[in-house]
Each structure stands twice: as structure tokens, then as C-alpha cells.
Amino acid sequence: MNFITLGKVATLGLWVVLVVNLFIPLGGEYSVYLTWGLLGLVLTHQFESLLFVTDDKNSDRPLLADGMQVFVFGFFHGLAVKSQQAS
């Protein structure tokens, strides 16, 4: 498993933990930290998606699909796209 795939799996796992915490809180102060972590993750990945979309407008790739994948996987999908374009 290469670095990009491992990063995508870890990011997806983090999303699952943070979203599950919304519906089944862990209890105590950890639940609050995880909720704030989810908010931070959403804001960070939204910003990354906006940067990616504005940077990649002239590509032949489907922009909406790539933008959504950047929102979910963060910069790991951006790295995958850049490495595919380089080769």
C-alpha cells in the first residue's frame, strides 16, 4: 500500500469516527473535542477543495468529481491527481 492510498484510508477512517460521534457521542469531554475536530476537518477540506478547483480548472478531468474527492480525502487526492498528470 503506497503513501497516498494509506492516507486516503486513514482520512476516511477519521471521517467515520467523527461522524459516528455525532450520532453516538462517546461521552465526557472527548465527544466535544471530536465534534470540534469534525468542524475543523470540514472547514479545512472545504478550503482545500476551493483551492484545488481554482488551480485545476484547465484540466480535462471532471472538476466536480475531483473537487468532491478532495473534500473527502483532503490533499491526498490532490497528490494522486498531480502524480497522474506528471506521468
Secondary structure, DSSP 8 states (H G I E B T S, - for coil): --HHHHHHHHHHHHHHHHHHHHHS---THHHHHHHHHHHHHHHHHHHHHHHHHHHSTTSSS-HHHHHHHHHHHTHHHHHHHHHHHH-
